[in-house]
Amino acid sequence: MQHINSFLALGDSYTIGEAVPIHESFPYITTQLLRKKKISIYAPEIVAKTGWTSSELAEHLLHTQLNHHYDFVSLLIGVNNQYRNLSVDNFLNDFEFLVKKAIHFASGKNERVIILSIPDWGCTPFATDKNKEQIAKEIDAFNIVCKQTAKQYHTNFIDITTETREFSLEPKAIASDGLHFSYETHLIWAKKMANAIQQILE
């Protein structure tokens, strides 16, 4: 019998695909792309909420009963820490806990955990009257934590921030709320995810 892969997506509004239909979020597009490549995979299980910080996601995971094992786990969190001016040091503690948790969910297979970098909301119309340079600088600091923790725990790391910054000048990159990202942007992220998963399975 053919094995059907399972996929747990942990995060915040970017994982849910705030302001786009759920099937246009990157976890769902990722599974659609993999199915086109003849890779069997269930619809993603999403544990994410708009506005969640790293500590709120961690808190939720401590009190929620999920399946013990998934074939793949993605983690994208931290934008709300930056938005609320929370410290990078606290984020580091939370993030390390979340990465360990993700590895646990992936049956201890570090390479099956995929960490995504935090997109830059400073590039969106919502941030027109904000200090974009400051936002970019702070998001870079949080992303250094994400990247270094991924390296420390031997997980995958995918940079989606660069594209977010480059592509955000295109009106079609942004969702209708002027703050979140559109299907087109989620598709870019999903292609990177699907390629990473395909390589892991090969």
Residue pairs with C-beta under 8 A, 6 or more apart in sequence:
2 40
3 40
4 40
4 41
4 42
5 34
5 39
5 40
5 41
5 42
5 71
5 72
5 197
5 201
6 41
6 42
6 45
6 67
6 69
6 70
6 71
6 72
7 27
7 30
7 31
7 41
7 42
7 44
7 45
7 70
7 71
7 72
7 73
7 74
8 44
8 45
8 47
8 66
8 67
8 70
8 72
8 73
8 74
8 102
8 105
9 15
9 27
9 44
9 45
9 46
9 47
9 48
9 73
9 74
9 76
10 47
10 48
10 57
10 61
10 73
10 74
10 75
10 76
10 77
10 98
10 102
11 46
11 47
11 48
11 52
11 57
11 74
11 75
11 76
11 77
12 48
12 49
12 50
12 51
12 52
12 53
12 57
12 76
12 77
12 79
12 80
13 48
13 49
13 50
13 51
13 79
13 180
14 26
14 76
14 79
14 119
14 180
14 181
15 25
15 26
15 27
15 46
15 48
15 74
15 76
16 22
16 25
16 46
16 48
16 49
16 50
17 24
17 25
17 26
17 28
17 180
17 186
18 50
18 175
18 177
18 179
18 180
19 175
19 176
19 177
19 179
19 180
20 175
20 180
20 181
20 182
20 183
20 186
22 28
23 29
23 32
24 183
24 186
25 46
25 186
26 186
26 187
26 189
26 190
26 193
27 44
27 46
27 74
27 190
27 193
28 43
28 44
29 183
29 186
29 187
29 190
30 44
30 190
30 193
30 194
30 197
31 41
31 42
31 43
31 44
32 190
33 190
33 191
33 194
34 41
34 194
34 197
34 198
35 41
37 194
37 198
39 197
39 198
39 201
41 71
45 66
45 67
45 70
47 57
47 60
47 61
47 64
47 66
48 57
49 56
49 57
49 60
51 80
52 60
52 77
52 80
53 77
53 78
53 80
53 81
53 84
53 86
53 94
54 77
54 78
54 81
54 90
54 91
54 94
54 95
54 98
55 90
55 94
56 80
57 77
57 94
57 98
58 94
58 97
58 98
58 101
61 98
61 101
66 105
67 105
68 105
69 105
69 106
69 107
70 105
70 106
70 107
71 106
71 112
72 106
72 112
72 113
72 114
72 197
72 200
73 102
73 103
73 105
73 106
73 112
73 113
73 114
74 113
74 114
74 115
74 116
74 193
75 98
75 99
75 102
75 113
75 114
75 115
75 116
76 115
76 116
76 118
77 95
77 98
77 118
78 91
78 95
78 118
78 142
78 143
78 145
78 146
79 118
79 119
79 121
79 139
79 142
81 88
81 90
81 91
81 94
81 142
82 118
82 135
82 138
82 139
82 142
83 121
88 141
88 142
88 145
91 142
91 145
92 145
92 149
95 145
95 146
95 149
96 149
99 113
99 115
99 149
99 150
99 153
99 155
100 153
102 113
102 115
102 155
103 109
103 110
103 113
103 153
103 155
106 112
106 113
110 153
110 154
110 155
111 154
111 155
111 156
111 200
112 200
113 153
113 155
113 156
114 155
114 156
114 157
114 158
114 193
114 196
114 197
115 146
115 147
115 149
115 150
115 155
115 156
115 157
115 158
116 157
116 158
116 160
116 189
116 193
117 143
117 146
117 147
117 157
117 158
117 159
117 160
117 161
118 139
118 142
118 143
118 146
118 161
119 139
119 160
119 161
119 164
119 181
120 135
120 136
120 139
120 161
120 164
120 165
120 168
121 127
121 135
121 179
122 130
122 131
122 132
122 134
122 135
122 136
122 139
123 132
123 164
123 165
123 168
123 169
124 168
124 174
124 178
124 179
124 180
125 174
125 178
125 179
126 177
126 178
126 179
127 135
136 165
139 161
140 161
143 159
143 161
146 157
147 157
147 159
150 156
150 157
151 157
156 196
156 200
158 189
158 192
158 193
158 196
160 188
160 189
160 192
163 185
163 188
163 189
164 181
164 185
167 173
167 184
167 185
167 188
168 174
168 185
170 184
172 182
172 184
173 181
173 182
173 184
173 185
174 180
174 181
174 182
174 185
175 181
175 182
